[in-house]
Structure formats: structure tokens, C-alpha cells
Amino acid sequence: MGSTPQPADPQDPELVELEATAAVVVRGVVATADLENFFDRAFATLARELERRGLTPSGHAIAYSSRPPAETSDLAVGFPVASRLDERGEVGAGSDGEITALTLPGGRAAVVVHAGGYDSLAQAWDDLERWIREQGLTPALQSWEVYLTEPTPDGDPADNRTRLVQPVTAD
């Protein structure tokens, strides 16, 4: 018998053209030590509020960073949505943080699928940045992760698949 197919197999980095995508997110400036708690609270809030507002995710969970991480990360965690938001692009406040709209930018980006646990994502990002620079391109400040698999408490981290998305500009 063969192995269970994964949502996306690891791949070499590639350049793609992205379309802008609307998302509903919870924002926060988060210390590295607090990332897991922030993600847990944000996704619990989003699940409750999306259902209450009748919004349905149109894709996998995302984590958008407006700048490279340092002692803290400036994050927006949520889901892409196809539904129209109000004229201000807002969906209201949740009990555990501000729920708001975000547009993931379109344009040229380098993407790669990372296989493995979240503890190895920093190395995957470093490898992607090196590849981008080898192509004569410059990574933008913002980037995001698309969580192609949902981690489970008893799951094997090696089964996790995360798409790394790094917008780029020409040098």
C-alpha cells in the first residue's frame, strides 16, 4: 500500500504571479514566546466570529507578517474569504482581539512548500530568502504562510505542510 497523499509535496522554490486576496484576520504584535497562545486564541475567535457573521473561509489558514520577525512579530492570522466585507473593509470586533479585513497583495512572489514542524520554519524562510537573492531579486518586507495541513496534538510534525509566500521585487 502507498502512503497517504499530502495536500502539497515539498518542492523547489518558484516564482508566481499572485492575485490580491481578501482575508479576515486577528492582528497582534506578538513576542516569539507567545506565538502558540496567540494563534490558538486568534483561531478560536475567528471560528466563532466567522460563524456568527455567516462568512465562510475560501482557503487555508494564513499568518501574514508585515515585517521580518525580531523580538516580536507583527502578525495578522486568519482565513481568505470570498464574501464581501462592509464598505470600510471591517467585520467587527471579537472578544479576544480585533477582527478586521486584510488584503494579501497580488504581484510577483517566490513560493515554496515546507514539510515539517513549525520549529524548522525559520530555516525554510532563510533558504527561500537565499534562493530569492540568487535569482537577482529582493524580498519585500511582508510575507505570509499558508497552513496546508492542520496540526493535531497526536500528529507527526513531519506531516505538516506550510506554503511560504514571499513577495519580491527586482534589484
Secondary structure, 3 states (H helix, E strand, C coil): CCCCCCCCCCCCCEEEEECCEEEEEEEEEEEHHHHHHHHHHHHHHHHHHHHHHCCCECCCEEEEECCCCCCEEEEEEEEEECCCCCCCCEEEEECCEEEEEEEECCEEEEEEEEECCHHHHHHHHHHHHHHHHHCCEEECCCEEEEECCCCCCCCCHHHCEEEEEEEEEEC
